[in-house]
Amino acid sequence: MNLQIVTIAEPGIADRERLHIVALADTDLSYYAALLSVRYLNGRIAAAFRPAYWFGPRAVRAGDNIILYSGSGQDTSQVRPDGGTNHYYHWGLKNTVWNHSTSCAVLLELMNWQTYP
């Protein structure tokens, strides 16, 4: 996988809660989705009818940060002084989602998919 979760920052704080992801290699974000999930005491992970965020097409370079806010806002990008880019996304959820001790984020790499109809 060319992306890696760094942290969930400020969980439970409206308009500040965010998932921080870093690009390990050049890739296209359209092949990735983030899930809100639940971690059980035995280590199992379950989606449990929770929302998913599928990133749209955007080329990112190794070292770029992908910041996914759970709340609303405008998606933007900002070049950093070191030449890398911070890409900001907004899920648009009405409530915070990583505010419970069993909440976790799952990052999926999607190489193939099919739609119908």
C-alpha positions in Angstrom: 0.0 0.0 0.0 1.3 3.4 -0.9 -0.5 5.3 1.9 -0.2 5.0 5.6 -2.4 6.2 8.5 -0.4 8.5 10.8 -3.0 9.3 13.4 -6.5 10.4 14.2 -6.1 14.0 15.5 -8.4 15.7 18.0 -11.0 12.9 18.1 -14.5 14.0 19.2 -13.8 17.7 18.6 -16.3 19.1 16.0 -14.7 20.7 12.9 -11.2 19.7 14.0 -11.4 15.8 14.1 -9.3 14.5 11.3 -7.6 11.4 9.9 -3.9 12.1 8.9 -2.5 9.9 6.1 0.9 10.2 4.5 1.8 9.0 1.0 4.7 6.6 1.1 5.1 6.6 -2.7 3.6 8.4 -5.7 0.0 7.2 -6.2 -3.5 8.2 -7.2 -6.0 8.7 -4.4 -8.9 7.4 -6.4 -7.7 3.9 -5.5 -8.2 4.5 -1.7 -11.1 4.7 0.7 -11.3 5.4 4.4 -13.7 3.6 6.6 -15.0 4.4 10.1 -15.0 1.1 11.9 -15.2 -0.6 15.3 -12.4 -2.6 17.0 -13.7 -5.3 19.3 -11.8 -6.4 22.4 -10.6 -9.6 20.6 -9.0 -7.4 17.9 -11.7 -8.0 15.2 -12.7 -5.1 13.0 -16.2 -4.5 11.8 -17.8 -1.9 9.6 -21.1 -2.1 11.6 -23.1 0.1 9.1 -20.6 3.0 9.4 -19.8 5.5 6.7 -17.0 5.2 4.1 -15.1 8.0 2.3 -13.8 7.2 -1.2 -11.2 9.7 -2.3 -11.5 11.1 -5.8 -8.8 11.1 -8.5 -5.8 13.1 -7.4 -2.1 12.4 -7.9 -0.1 12.6 -4.7 3.7 12.3 -4.3 5.7 10.5 -1.7 5.7 12.6 1.5 2.5 14.4 0.8 0.0 14.5 3.6 -3.7 13.7 3.1 -5.9 15.2 5.9 -9.5 14.0 6.0 -11.7 16.1 8.3 -14.9 14.3 9.4 -16.9 17.5 9.2 -17.8 19.9 6.4 -15.6 22.3 4.5 -14.0 22.9 1.1 -11.4 20.5 -0.2 -8.1 22.2 -0.9 -4.3 21.6 -1.3 -1.4 23.7 0.0 2.2 23.4 -1.0 4.5 23.2 2.1 7.8 25.1 2.4 9.7 21.7 1.9 8.0 21.2 -1.5 5.5 18.6 -0.4 1.8 19.2 -0.5 -0.9 18.9 2.2 -4.2 17.8 0.6 -7.3 18.6 2.7 -10.6 16.7 2.4 -13.9 17.0 4.2 -16.2 14.0 4.7 -19.2 16.2 5.4 -20.5 14.2 8.4 -22.8 16.0 10.8 -21.2 14.4 14.0 -17.7 13.5 15.0 -17.0 9.8 14.4 -13.8 8.9 16.2 -15.0 9.9 19.6 -15.4 6.5 21.2 -12.6 4.2 22.5 -13.6 1.4 20.1 -13.8 3.6 17.0 -11.0 3.1 14.5 -10.1 4.1 11.0 -9.4 1.6 8.2 -7.7 2.6 5.0 -8.4 0.4 2.0 -6.5 0.2 -1.3 -9.0 -0.5 -4.1 -7.3 -1.9 -7.2 -10.5 -3.1 -9.0 -14.2 -2.3 -8.7 -17.4 -2.8 -10.6 -20.5 -0.6 -10.6 -24.1 -1.6 -11.6 -26.1 -0.4 -13.4 
